[in-house]
Amino acid sequence: MSASEVVEVEGHIIDSLILAKVLDVIVDAGADYRMFDVQIGHTNTDASRARIEVTAADDGTLAALVAELQIHGANRVAQVDAATAPAEVDGVLPAGFYATTNLPTQVRVGGHWVDVDNPEMDCSLVVLPDGRARTVPMHRVRAGDPVVVGRDGVRVQPLDRPRGASPFEFMSSDVSSEKPKEQLVARVAERIRAAKAAGGRVLVVCGPAVIHTGAGPAVADLVRAGVIDVLFAGNGFATHDIESNVLGTSLGVPLGDGQPPEGGHSNHLRVINEVRRRGSIAAAVADGYITGGVMFECVGHQVPFVLGGSVRDDGPLPDVFTDVVAAADAMRAELPGVTVALMLASTLHAIATGNVLPAGVETYCVDINQAVVTKLADRGSHQALGIVTDVGLFLHMLAQHLV
């Protein structure tokens, strides 16, 4: 027997193609729809609204479809308070828990809609004693925490971009290498200046290719100039940054003539060993072993950095988090105030950062590989915009604009 439910989508649903996406999801699921109570905004800044009656083959199919529609901002019309259930064990959520997106979210508590404090994907929603609600990663939930279960009393806002309101409107098409790089870099610089002027923080996520392509000095310049406020990376980036400044090589290859010296493949191990001897990157800077580079500037200008480790790391450097859960928590602690994020030639760290970023953070992913710059959006970071280019050229141009 067929089942029906009414959902509502509101915002810049026409210009941002949100309504089209919602209808596509319904049709792709083999369901039917009927739109009614449609109100279209008259100007570029006016919001629009539509109510849609969705009909599916059975209750189970309908429930799954409504859950998928909510990711695009189509919320159930029925207004009831969110149901909660206590976590019975630390780090274990009750059955049927609500799994979050990184979109702005509200929870209905005591007959009122309250904003979720820190939107983050793949978390639970916990209602606090004072009536507020916040996302909580699974491992941080404690026994007795009231966790939202089911989808009643939860609504999300779609990530929409009103026509003419964003200078990055021309980037909203599919990722392509055939876009004017000078103009893209100028626009990114423009957005960074605007974010800094408004008191926002700029986060960069760097992969080792930033050093391999010779862009380390450009990143160091941006740190020294106060453009970069926080850095996320792995053991490889920090190691090769230090190697390039102490020994002049990156993974044993000189950044000048590119001819690898005999035994150069072990250079990164030697710098790791010396930093470990001193106990930390900051100590290696203090005693003069490290005299330049990105990590040197971060230490000197008190720019916080989080180095997340992996199973393939050599050493690793003493500052690297070898517990990935602890690394993610350290990243979360540095996110307050971040309004712009640059993902630079990094796949795994970019995805990890995207997992903890709210959708409201302007996110630009730069990589020579077109597939990499689409992964963030594919994995739920709806706000990510991709730039397909060599990260070295991109960073040198960006530094010219901002330093």
C-alpha positions as CSV (number, residue, x, y, z in Angstrom):
1,M,0.0,0.0,0.0
2,S,1.4,3.4,-1.0
3,A,2.4,6.0,1.7
4,S,2.6,9.8,1.5
5,E,4.1,12.6,3.4
6,V,4.4,16.4,2.9
7,V,7.9,18.0,2.9
8,E,8.8,21.7,2.7
9,V,11.8,23.3,1.1
10,E,12.6,27.0,1.6
11,G,15.4,29.4,0.6
12,H,16.9,30.3,-2.7
13,I,15.6,27.1,-4.1
14,I,15.3,28.2,-7.7
15,D,18.6,29.9,-8.4
16,S,20.6,27.3,-6.4
17,L,18.7,24.5,-8.2
18,I,17.8,23.0,-4.8
19,L,14.2,22.4,-5.9
20,A,15.4,20.6,-9.0
21,K,17.7,18.4,-7.0
22,V,14.8,17.5,-4.6
23,L,12.5,16.5,-7.5
24,D,15.3,14.5,-9.1
25,V,15.9,12.5,-5.9
26,I,12.1,11.8,-5.7
27,V,12.0,10.6,-9.3
28,D,15.2,8.6,-9.1
29,A,13.7,6.7,-6.1
30,G,10.7,5.7,-8.2
31,A,8.4,7.8,-6.2
32,D,5.8,10.4,-7.2
33,Y,5.3,14.0,-6.1
34,R,2.7,16.8,-6.1
35,M,3.8,20.4,-5.5
36,F,1.5,22.9,-3.9
37,D,1.7,26.1,-1.9
38,V,4.5,27.3,-4.0
39,Q,5.8,30.9,-3.3
40,I,8.5,32.3,-5.6
41,G,10.6,35.2,-4.5
42,H,10.3,38.3,-6.6
43,T,14.0,39.5,-6.4
44,N,17.4,37.9,-6.2
45,T,17.5,38.2,-2.5
46,D,13.9,37.0,-1.8
47,A,13.5,33.4,-0.5
48,S,11.1,31.0,-2.1
49,R,9.1,28.1,-0.6
50,A,7.4,25.0,-1.9
51,R,5.5,22.2,-0.2
52,I,5.7,18.8,-1.9
53,E,3.5,15.8,-1.2
54,V,5.8,12.7,-1.8
55,T,4.2,9.3,-2.5
56,A,6.2,6.1,-2.3
57,A,5.3,2.4,-2.6
58,D,5.4,1.7,1.1
59,D,6.3,3.2,4.5
60,G,9.8,1.9,4.5
61,T,10.6,3.4,1.0
62,L,9.0,6.7,2.0
63,A,11.0,6.9,5.3
64,A,14.3,6.3,3.4
65,L,13.4,8.8,0.8
66,V,12.4,11.5,3.3
67,A,15.7,11.0,5.1
68,E,17.6,11.5,1.8
69,L,15.5,14.6,0.9
70,Q,16.4,16.2,4.2
71,I,20.1,16.3,3.1
72,H,18.9,18.8,0.4
73,G,16.9,20.8,2.9
74,A,13.5,19.3,2.3
75,N,12.1,19.0,5.8
76,R,8.9,17.3,7.1
77,V,6.1,19.7,7.7
78,A,4.8,18.0,10.8
79,Q,6.1,20.1,13.8
80,V,6.6,17.9,16.9
81,D,9.4,18.0,19.5
82,A,12.4,15.9,18.8
83,A,12.5,12.6,20.6
84,T,15.5,11.7,22.7
85,A,16.9,8.5,24.3
86,P,19.7,8.3,26.8
87,A,23.0,6.8,25.8
88,E,23.5,3.7,27.9
89,V,27.2,3.3,27.5
90,D,30.0,5.8,26.9
91,G,30.8,6.1,23.2
92,V,27.7,4.1,22.1
93,L,24.6,5.8,20.6
94,P,21.0,4.6,21.1
95,A,19.4,2.7,18.3
96,G,17.8,5.0,15.7
97,F,20.0,8.0,16.5
98,Y,19.8,11.0,14.1
99,A,22.9,11.2,12.0
100,T,23.9,14.8,11.2
101,T,25.0,16.7,8.1
102,N,27.2,19.7,8.1
103,L,24.4,22.0,7.1
104,P,22.8,24.5,9.5
105,T,20.4,22.4,11.6
106,Q,17.6,23.1,14.1
107,V,16.0,20.9,16.7
108,R,12.6,21.4,18.2
109,V,12.8,21.4,22.0
110,G,9.9,22.4,24.2
111,G,7.8,23.7,21.3
112,H,10.7,26.0,20.0
113,W,13.2,25.5,17.2
114,V,16.8,25.9,18.5
115,D,19.9,26.2,16.4
116,V,22.4,23.4,16.7
117,D,25.6,25.0,18.0
118,N,28.2,23.4,15.8
119,P,27.0,21.8,12.6
120,E,29.2,18.8,11.7
121,M,28.5,15.8,9.6
122,D,28.3,12.2,10.8
123,C,27.7,13.1,14.5
124,S,24.8,12.7,16.9
125,L,22.6,15.5,18.3
126,V,22.5,15.9,22.0
127,V,20.1,18.2,23.8
128,L,21.8,20.0,26.6
129,P,20.2,20.7,30.1
130,D,19.7,24.4,29.2
131,G,17.7,23.5,26.1
132,R,20.4,24.0,23.6
133,A,21.5,21.3,21.2
134,R,24.9,20.5,19.7
135,T,26.5,17.9,17.6
136,V,28.6,15.3,19.4
137,P,30.9,12.7,17.8
138,M,30.1,9.2,18.7
139,H,33.3,8.7,20.8
140,R,32.4,11.8,22.9
141,V,28.9,10.7,23.9
142,R,28.6,9.7,27.6
143,A,26.2,7.4,29.3
144,G,23.0,9.3,30.1
145,D,23.3,12.0,27.4
146,P,19.9,12.6,25.8
147,V,20.5,11.8,22.1
148,V,18.0,12.7,19.4
149,V,16.5,9.7,17.8
150,G,14.4,9.6,14.6
151,R,13.9,12.5,12.3
152,D,10.9,14.2,13.9
153,G,11.7,17.6,15.3
154,V,14.8,18.1,13.2
155,R,15.2,20.3,10.2
156,V,18.2,21.5,8.1
157,Q,18.7,24.5,5.9
158,P,20.0,23.9,2.3
159,L,23.2,25.5,1.2
160,D,21.9,28.0,-1.2
161,R,23.6,30.8,-3.2
162,P,21.2,33.6,-4.3
163,R,21.8,34.8,-7.8
164,G,24.3,37.7,-7.9
165,A,25.1,37.4,-4.2
166,S,28.4,35.5,-4.5
167,P,31.6,36.5,-6.4
168,F,32.2,32.8,-6.9
169,E,29.0,32.3,-8.8
170,F,31.0,31.4,-12.0
171,M,32.6,28.5,-10.0
172,S,29.4,26.8,-9.2
173,S,29.5,24.8,-12.4
174,D,31.1,21.3,-12.6
175,V,34.8,21.3,-11.8
176,S,37.0,21.9,-14.9
177,S,40.6,22.6,-15.7
178,E,39.4,25.0,-18.4
179,K,38.8,28.0,-16.1
180,P,40.9,31.2,-16.0
181,K,43.4,30.6,-13.2
182,E,44.5,34.2,-12.7
183,Q,40.9,35.2,-12.2
184,L,40.3,32.3,-9.8
185,V,43.3,33.2,-7.7
186,A,42.3,36.8,-7.6
187,R,38.8,35.9,-6.4
188,V,40.2,33.6,-3.7
189,A,42.5,36.4,-2.5
190,E,39.5,38.7,-2.6
191,R,37.5,36.4,-0.4
192,I,40.4,35.9,2.0
193,R,40.7,39.7,2.4
194,A,37.0,40.0,3.1
195,A,37.1,37.2,5.7
196,K,40.1,38.7,7.5
197,A,38.5,42.2,7.5
198,A,35.4,40.7,9.1
199,G,37.4,39.1,11.8
200,G,37.4,35.5,10.4
201,R,40.2,33.0,10.5
202,V,41.8,31.3,7.5
203,L,42.7,27.6,7.7
204,V,45.0,25.9,5.2
205,V,45.3,22.1,4.8
206,C,48.5,21.2,3.1
207,G,49.7,18.0,1.5
208,P,53.4,17.1,0.8
209,A,53.1,18.2,-2.8
210,V,53.0,21.8,-1.6
211,I,56.7,21.3,-0.6
212,H,57.6,19.1,-3.6
213,T,56.3,21.8,-6.1
214,G,58.4,24.5,-4.4
215,A,55.5,26.3,-2.9
216,G,56.7,26.1,0.7
217,P,58.2,29.6,0.7
218,A,54.9,31.0,-0.5
219,V,53.0,29.4,2.4
220,A,55.7,30.6,4.8
221,D,55.2,34.1,3.4
222,L,51.4,33.9,4.0
223,V,52.0,32.7,7.6
224,R,54.5,35.5,8.2
225,A,52.1,38.1,6.8
226,G,49.3,37.0,9.1
227,V,47.1,35.6,6.3
228,I,47.1,32.1,7.6
229,D,45.7,31.5,11.1
230,V,45.8,27.8,11.5
231,L,47.4,24.9,9.6
232,F,46.4,21.2,9.3
233,A,48.7,18.7,7.7
234,G,50.4,15.3,8.1
235,N,53.8,14.1,9.0
236,G,54.9,14.2,5.4
237,F,54.2,17.9,4.9
238,A,56.0,19.0,8.0
239,T,58.9,16.6,7.5
240,H,59.6,17.8,3.9
241,D,59.2,21.4,4.9
242,I,61.9,21.0,7.5
243,E,64.0,18.8,5.1
244,S,63.8,21.5,2.4
245,N,65.0,24.2,4.8
246,V,67.7,22.2,6.6
247,L,69.1,20.1,3.8
248,G,67.7,21.8,0.6
249,T,65.8,18.7,-0.6
250,S,62.3,17.4,-0.6
251,L,62.1,13.6,-0.4
252,G,65.8,13.6,-1.2
253,V,65.3,15.7,-4.4
254,P,67.0,19.2,-4.4
255,L,64.4,21.9,-5.0
256,G,67.0,23.8,-7.1
257,D,68.3,21.6,-9.9
258,G,66.2,18.5,-9.2
259,Q,69.1,16.1,-9.4
260,P,68.9,13.7,-6.4
261,P,72.2,13.3,-4.5
262,E,73.6,9.9,-3.4
263,G,71.8,8.9,-0.3
264,G,69.3,11.7,-0.5
265,H,66.4,9.3,0.0
266,S,67.3,9.2,3.7
267,N,67.3,13.0,4.2
268,H,63.8,13.1,5.5
269,L,64.7,10.4,8.1
270,R,67.7,12.4,9.3
271,V,65.7,15.6,9.9
272,I,62.9,13.6,11.7
273,N,65.6,12.0,13.9
274,E,67.1,15.4,14.8
275,V,63.7,16.9,15.6
276,R,62.9,13.9,17.8
277,R,66.3,14.3,19.5
278,R,65.2,17.8,20.5
279,G,61.7,16.8,21.5
280,S,59.5,19.0,19.3
281,I,59.5,21.3,16.3
282,A,59.4,24.3,18.6
283,A,62.5,23.1,20.4
284,A,64.3,22.6,17.0
285,V,63.4,26.2,16.1
286,A,64.6,27.5,19.5
287,D,68.0,25.9,19.3
288,G,68.6,27.0,15.7
289,Y,68.3,23.7,13.9
290,I,65.3,24.9,11.9
291,T,65.9,28.4,10.5
292,G,63.1,28.8,7.9
293,G,60.1,27.4,6.3
294,V,56.4,27.0,7.1
295,M,56.8,25.2,10.4
296,F,59.4,27.7,11.5
297,E,57.0,30.6,10.7
298,C,54.1,28.8,12.5
299,V,56.3,28.5,15.7
300,G,57.6,32.1,15.4
301,H,54.2,33.7,14.8
302,Q,52.3,31.4,17.2
303,V,50.1,30.0,14.4
304,P,48.6,26.7,15.7
305,F,49.0,23.6,13.7
306,V,47.6,20.1,13.9
307,L,49.7,17.2,12.4
308,G,47.6,14.1,12.0
309,G,49.5,10.8,11.5
310,S,48.9,7.7,9.4
311,V,50.1,4.1,9.5
312,R,52.7,4.9,6.8
313,D,54.5,7.7,8.6
314,D,58.3,7.5,9.1
315,G,59.4,8.6,12.6
316,P,57.0,10.3,13.0
317,L,57.9,13.9,14.1
318,P,57.2,14.2,17.9
319,D,54.4,16.8,17.3
320,V,52.3,14.3,15.2
321,F,49.1,12.9,16.6
322,T,49.4,9.2,16.2
323,D,45.9,8.6,17.6
324,V,43.6,9.6,14.7
325,V,40.6,10.2,17.1
326,A,42.8,12.6,19.1
327,A,43.9,14.3,15.9
328,A,40.3,14.9,14.8
329,D,39.5,16.3,18.3
330,A,42.5,18.6,18.1
331,M,41.3,19.8,14.6
332,R,37.8,20.5,16.0
333,A,39.3,22.6,18.8
334,E,40.9,24.9,16.2
335,L,37.8,25.5,14.1
336,P,36.0,28.2,16.0
337,G,36.2,31.4,14.0
338,V,37.4,29.8,10.8
339,T,35.4,31.2,7.8
340,V,37.7,30.3,4.9
341,A,39.5,27.0,4.3
342,L,42.0,26.2,1.6
343,M,42.6,22.5,0.8
344,L,46.0,22.4,-1.0
345,A,47.1,19.2,-2.8
346,S,45.7,17.0,-0.1
347,T,43.2,14.2,-0.4
348,L,43.0,12.4,3.0
349,H,43.6,15.5,5.2
350,A,41.2,17.5,3.0
351,I,38.4,15.0,3.5
352,A,39.2,14.7,7.2
353,T,38.9,18.5,7.5
354,G,35.8,18.6,5.4
355,N,34.2,16.1,7.8
356,V,34.5,18.5,10.7
357,L,33.8,21.8,8.9
358,P,30.3,23.4,9.0
359,A,28.9,24.0,5.5
360,G,29.1,27.8,6.1
361,V,32.9,27.8,5.9
362,E,34.0,28.9,2.4
363,T,36.1,26.0,1.2
364,Y,38.4,25.9,-1.8
365,C,40.1,22.7,-2.9
366,V,43.1,23.1,-5.1
367,D,44.7,20.1,-6.9
368,I,46.1,19.1,-10.2
369,N,43.9,16.0,-10.2
370,Q,40.4,16.8,-11.2
371,A,39.0,13.8,-9.3
372,V,40.5,15.0,-6.0
373,V,38.6,18.3,-6.0
374,T,35.3,16.6,-6.4
375,K,35.7,14.2,-3.6
376,L,34.9,16.7,-0.8
377,A,31.5,17.4,-2.4
378,D,30.9,13.7,-3.0
379,R,31.5,13.0,0.6
380,G,29.1,15.6,2.0
381,S,31.1,18.8,2.1
382,H,28.5,20.6,-0.1
383,Q,30.3,24.0,0.2
384,A,33.5,22.9,-1.4
385,L,34.5,24.6,-4.7
386,G,37.3,23.1,-6.8
387,I,40.2,24.6,-8.7
388,V,42.1,22.3,-11.0
389,T,45.7,23.6,-11.3
390,D,49.2,23.1,-10.1
391,V,49.3,23.9,-6.4
392,G,52.7,25.5,-6.7
393,L,51.6,28.0,-9.3
394,F,48.4,28.7,-7.4
395,L,50.2,29.5,-4.1
396,H,52.9,31.7,-5.7
397,M,50.1,33.7,-7.4
398,L,48.1,33.9,-4.1
399,A,51.1,35.1,-2.2
400,Q,51.6,37.8,-4.8
401,H,48.1,39.0,-4.2
402,L,48.1,38.9,-0.4
403,V,51.7,39.5,0.7
